[in-house]
Structures are given as structure tokens and as C-alpha cells.
Amino acid sequence: MLQDFYSPLRRIKYYLNYRFVDSDTLAVSPARLVIGTAMLILVLYLSGRFSSLLDQRIAKRANIDPGIRYTIARLLRYLLVTLGILAVLSQAFKLDLTSIAIVFTALSVGIGFGLQYIAADIASGFILLFERPVRIGDRITIGEDEGDVKSINLRTTLVTTNDNISIIVPNSKLVSQRVINWSYGDPRARIAIPVGVAYDADVELVTETLILAAAGVENVLTDPSPRVQFLKFGDSSLDFRLLVWSVQPRRHLEIKSDINYRIWRLFRERRIEIPYPTTEFRMRPEPANIGTPEKVPSDRTS
């Protein structure tokens, strides 16, 4: 009776430990698959928790830049995940780590046939983390898109616009293409506001009015102070440019809007005209035909 009870257990144990892949470098069975999957999930969870705890610990130190903090936490997570995966493959599946070179060789062939873009994105992700031309929290413009960098992942970077729209940008574009970083280096940025006035306007009054329009606007610095440049004599206007400085370049659209509102109000109060392009058509009367010889009727013969 006891022998009948152990017989199904032995059969289950046999199927669980049956190696459908059995070689000198790799051993795979249902039981090993279950154990390996559980270990892999545990490695991913622990690496994420450990990097988050480290990030919180470093965040308490105000002298460490948030971008450096993010880079350290992200690289540590990649390192822990890589070591954990290698440990799982070695312990659960008895994988000979020296055979991984064969996997990388096969992967390089795959890269040559179509994975080169993914490989470029991954390599660019490490460049962004080490070189840090773009950091977490930076305000960037790439092409026609502008927003704040929320995260730099292994293959893509997440950018959030003012409309709360998330843009997923491949890392290779941030490395190989032209990117405007409003927050890079010196936090101050100069914002230009072009203005055109009529030809009969008082140039000194226009300069004074533009300086006044920038005074007291939120997020506009007084040092360096606002400046006005007389750019050129346009087709239908005198073209000026108001230059202001701000430590909040990500709000340049809001700053421009506030100043434009003030310019419009001050121009109306001071009767400074903003022209619009016009086109004149002059109709000249057709000159009378003077001294034109009359046509002589031709003789007709019957």
C-alpha cells in the first residue's frame, strides 16, 4: 500500500527532474526552469529595491547633483541585474559561463542583420549615463519637440512636454542628432523677443518701452539686465530684439508671452505702431495712340 503511494511521487519527481536539455555546458529540466524563473524574479526585485534605497540614501545629501544620483543608481541596478542573471544561469541551469562567448558571437551576427539600431540605442544609453550631456530634469528641444527629461532607460529616454504628453525618444537620437539643452552648464539662458515697429516711430522711445516691458516680469533676471538691439531696416518695419535672461529657461514660452502682453499694452499707451505687411497696386492709364497712321482700305477688283 505504501509502495503504491510513493509510486506517483516518484513519477512526478522523475518528470520534474527530466532533463530535456542535458550537456556538459547546460542542463535544463522543468524543475530547473521553475527554480531559475523564481530566482530571476527575485534578482530583479532585489536589484530594483536596492538601487531605490541607495537613491533615497544619496538624495539626503544636498551636495550631490540629481543627475549623478540617478546615474549611480541606474548603473548599479544594471550591474546587479547582470551579475544576478549570470548567477541564475550558473546555479539553476549549470551553464558554463565560458560558453557565453558563443552567445555573444551569435548576437553579433544578429546585430549585423538587423539589431544594429537596438545596439546603437543601448550603447547611446551608456554614453548618456557616463558623459551626461542630457540629465534627469533637463529641459531639451529635439526637432520640433520640447520637454523635460523624466528618465533615461537602457534603450530609450522619456521626455514629458508642457501638455503632459510623454515622448519616447531612442537614445541614439540624443547622441547623434542636434539637441538643445536649456539646462546644461550655466542655469541662466538668454531669451530673445523680436519686435517690429513702423518707420515713423521714435527709436529712443521704442528702446525705453521695450526695457520697461521686461521690468518686473517673473523669472526675468535684473543681472544681466535686459537689452535692446536694433537689428535692421526691414521691408515694412524697423526690426528690434529684446534680450532678457532667466534661470528658468524651461519657462521661456511663458516668459515670452508675459512680455509680449506688456509690449502690446505699452505700445498702445505710447502710440507706437506695429506695422503689418501691405502691398500697393498702382494702375497707370493707358497712353493714347498719337500719330498712328490710319489704315487705307485696299482696292477690290471685281
LUMTORRO-742707 format. One line per 4 residues: number of its first residue (from 1); their letters; for each residue z, x, y of C-alpha. Coordinates in steps of 0.1 Angstrom, whole numbers, plus 5000, padded with zeros to 4 digits. Layout:
# residues N
NUM	A	Z:X:Y ~ ...
//
This chain:
# residues 302
1	MLQD	5000:5000:5000 ~ 5009:5028:5024 ~ 4977:5046:5014 ~ 4957:5015:5025
5	FYSP	4974:5016:5059 ~ 4966:5053:5065 ~ 4930:5049:5054 ~ 4918:5031:5086
9	LRRI	4937:5055:5108 ~ 4921:5085:5091 ~ 4887:5068:5096 ~ 4894:5062:5133
13	KYYL	4906:5098:5137 ~ 4875:5111:5119 ~ 4852:5092:5142 ~ 4871:5102:5173
17	NYRF	4870:5139:5164 ~ 4835:5139:5150 ~ 4815:5165:5170 ~ 4781:5152:5177
21	VDSD	4775:5185:5196 ~ 4790:5215:5178 ~ 4780:5250:5186 ~ 4795:5284:5194
25	TLAV	4794:5276:5231 ~ 4800:5238:5233 ~ 4819:5212:5213 ~ 4816:5175:5222
29	SPAR	4833:5146:5205 ~ 4844:5111:5216 ~ 4880:5122:5219 ~ 4870:5153:5239
33	LVIG	4849:5130:5262 ~ 4878:5107:5269 ~ 4902:5136:5275 ~ 4876:5155:5296
37	TAML	4869:5124:5318 ~ 4906:5118:5323 ~ 4912:5154:5332 ~ 4882:5154:5356
41	ILVL	4895:5122:5374 ~ 4930:5139:5376 ~ 4914:5171:5391 ~ 4895:5151:5417
45	YLSG	4926:5131:5427 ~ 4949:5161:5429 ~ 4924:5181:5449 ~ 4920:5153:5474
49	RFSS	4957:5148:5477 ~ 4964:5185:5481 ~ 4938:5190:5508 ~ 4951:5159:5526
53	LLDQ	4987:5172:5525 ~ 4975:5206:5538 ~ 4955:5190:5566 ~ 4986:5170:5576
57	RIAK	5008:5201:5575 ~ 4984:5221:5596 ~ 4980:5192:5620 ~ 5016:5197:5631
61	RANI	5006:5230:5647 ~ 4991:5222:5680 ~ 4976:5257:5685 ~ 4951:5252:5656
65	DPGI	4917:5237:5665 ~ 4910:5203:5647 ~ 4876:5217:5636 ~ 4892:5248:5620
69	RYTI	4918:5225:5603 ~ 4890:5203:5589 ~ 4871:5234:5577 ~ 4901:5248:5559
73	ARLL	4909:5215:5542 ~ 4873:5209:5532 ~ 4867:5243:5518 ~ 4900:5242:5499
77	RYLL	4890:5209:5483 ~ 4856:5223:5472 ~ 4874:5253:5457 ~ 4899:5232:5438
81	VTLG	4872:5209:5425 ~ 4851:5238:5413 ~ 4879:5255:5396 ~ 4891:5222:5381
85	ILAV	4857:5214:5367 ~ 4854:5248:5352 ~ 4888:5244:5336 ~ 4880:5210:5322
89	LSQA	4847:5223:5307 ~ 4865:5252:5292 ~ 4895:5234:5278 ~ 4881:5200:5269
93	FKLD	4846:5209:5257 ~ 4852:5246:5247 ~ 4824:5256:5270 ~ 4818:5293:5271
97	LTSI	4817:5300:5309 ~ 4792:5328:5304 ~ 4767:5302:5294 ~ 4769:5286:5328
101	AIVF	4744:5312:5339 ~ 4718:5294:5318 ~ 4727:5262:5336 ~ 4721:5278:5369
105	TALS	4688:5292:5357 ~ 4677:5257:5347 ~ 4690:5244:5380 ~ 4669:5270:5399
109	VGIG	4638:5258:5381 ~ 4647:5222:5391 ~ 4652:5233:5427 ~ 4617:5248:5427
113	FGLQ	4602:5215:5415 ~ 4619:5191:5440 ~ 4655:5198:5446 ~ 4649:5223:5474
117	YIAA	4658:5197:5500 ~ 4691:5189:5484 ~ 4699:5226:5480 ~ 4690:5232:5517
121	DIAS	4713:5204:5527 ~ 4742:5218:5507 ~ 4736:5254:5520 ~ 4735:5240:5555
125	GFIL	4768:5222:5549 ~ 4785:5255:5542 ~ 4768:5270:5573 ~ 4782:5242:5594
129	LFER	4817:5247:5580 ~ 4817:5285:5584 ~ 4796:5290:5616 ~ 4808:5258:5632
133	PVRI	4780:5251:5657 ~ 4789:5214:5652 ~ 4826:5204:5646 ~ 4845:5173:5639
137	GDRI	4849:5152:5671 ~ 4819:5169:5689 ~ 4795:5147:5709 ~ 4760:5156:5698
141	TIGE	4725:5144:5705 ~ 4698:5149:5679 ~ 4664:5135:5686 ~ 4670:5100:5702
145	DEGD	4704:5095:5685 ~ 4737:5104:5702 ~ 4772:5100:5689 ~ 4805:5116:5677
149	VKSI	4807:5137:5646 ~ 4831:5120:5622 ~ 4828:5140:5590 ~ 4808:5170:5577
153	NLRT	4803:5165:5540 ~ 4786:5187:5513 ~ 4751:5173:5519 ~ 4753:5150:5550
157	TLVT	4771:5146:5583 ~ 4783:5113:5596 ~ 4777:5105:5633 ~ 4790:5074:5650
161	TNDN	4773:5061:5681 ~ 4788:5041:5710 ~ 4777:5009:5694 ~ 4798:5018:5663
165	ISII	4767:5025:5642 ~ 4771:5052:5616 ~ 4741:5076:5613 ~ 4739:5097:5582
169	VPNS	4722:5130:5591 ~ 4712:5156:5565 ~ 4729:5189:5572 ~ 4696:5208:5572
173	KLVS	4685:5189:5603 ~ 4717:5201:5622 ~ 4709:5237:5613 ~ 4671:5238:5616
177	QRVI	4664:5214:5645 ~ 4673:5214:5682 ~ 4708:5198:5686 ~ 4726:5192:5719
181	NWSY	4763:5197:5715 ~ 4781:5182:5746 ~ 4815:5196:5734 ~ 4805:5231:5724
185	GDPR	4823:5261:5741 ~ 4834:5251:5776 ~ 4845:5214:5776 ~ 4830:5210:5811
189	ARIA	4795:5197:5813 ~ 4772:5191:5843 ~ 4757:5156:5847 ~ 4725:5152:5868
193	IPVG	4717:5119:5885 ~ 4682:5117:5901 ~ 4677:5096:5932 ~ 4645:5089:5953
197	VAYD	4646:5077:5990 ~ 4620:5067:6014 ~ 4602:5093:6036 ~ 4617:5079:6068
201	ADVE	4653:5084:6055 ~ 4678:5108:6072 ~ 4681:5137:6048 ~ 4716:5146:6060
205	LVTE	4728:5110:6057 ~ 4714:5108:6022 ~ 4732:5140:6012 ~ 4765:5128:6027
209	TLIL	4761:5094:6010 ~ 4755:5109:5975 ~ 4786:5132:5978 ~ 4806:5101:5988
213	AAAG	4793:5081:5959 ~ 4807:5108:5934 ~ 4841:5110:5951 ~ 4869:5093:5932
217	VENV	4848:5084:5902 ~ 4868:5085:5869 ~ 4862:5116:5848 ~ 4844:5134:5876
221	LTDP	4859:5168:5885 ~ 4866:5179:5920 ~ 4863:5216:5910 ~ 4835:5224:5907
225	SPRV	4827:5199:5934 ~ 4797:5175:5934 ~ 4765:5190:5948 ~ 4732:5175:5960
229	QFLK	4698:5192:5955 ~ 4666:5183:5974 ~ 4641:5186:5946 ~ 4607:5179:5960
233	FGDS	4584:5157:5982 ~ 4573:5130:5957 ~ 4543:5108:5958 ~ 4562:5079:5974
237	SLDF	4597:5093:5978 ~ 4619:5122:5987 ~ 4635:5133:5954 ~ 4671:5143:5953
241	RLLV	4695:5151:5925 ~ 4733:5146:5925 ~ 4751:5171:5902 ~ 4787:5163:5890
245	WSVQ	4810:5180:5865 ~ 4831:5163:5839 ~ 4854:5173:5810 ~ 4844:5141:5792
249	PRRH	4806:5147:5786 ~ 4806:5121:5758 ~ 4810:5095:5786 ~ 4780:5108:5806
253	LEIK	4763:5074:5804 ~ 4794:5056:5817 ~ 4798:5082:5845 ~ 4761:5078:5855
257	SDIN	4765:5040:5855 ~ 4796:5041:5877 ~ 4780:5065:5902 ~ 4747:5045:5903
261	YRIW	4766:5014:5912 ~ 4783:5032:5941 ~ 4750:5047:5952 ~ 4733:5013:5953
265	RLFR	4762:4998:5973 ~ 4764:5027:5998 ~ 4727:5028:6003 ~ 4726:4991:6012
269	ERRI	4755:4995:6036 ~ 4738:5025:6053 ~ 4703:5010:6052 ~ 4689:5038:6031
273	EIPY	4658:5026:6014 ~ 4649:5033:5978 ~ 4611:5030:5976 ~ 4591:5018:5947
277	PTTE	4555:5029:5939 ~ 4528:5010:5958 ~ 4491:5011:5957 ~ 4468:5003:5987
281	FRMR	4433:4990:5983 ~ 4411:4991:6014 ~ 4379:4971:6015 ~ 4353:4986:6037
285	PEPA	4325:4963:6049 ~ 4291:4969:6036 ~ 4269:4985:6063 ~ 4238:4965:6075
289	NIGT	4204:4978:6064 ~ 4190:4992:6096 ~ 4153:5002:6098 ~ 4145:4990:6063
293	PEKV	4107:4986:6061 ~ 4096:4951:6052 ~ 4077:4945:6021 ~ 4040:4939:6026
297	PSDR	4026:4912:6004 ~ 4000:4925:5981 ~ 3964:4911:5982 ~ 3955:4889:5953
301	TS	3919:4888:5943 ~ 3906:4857:5926
//
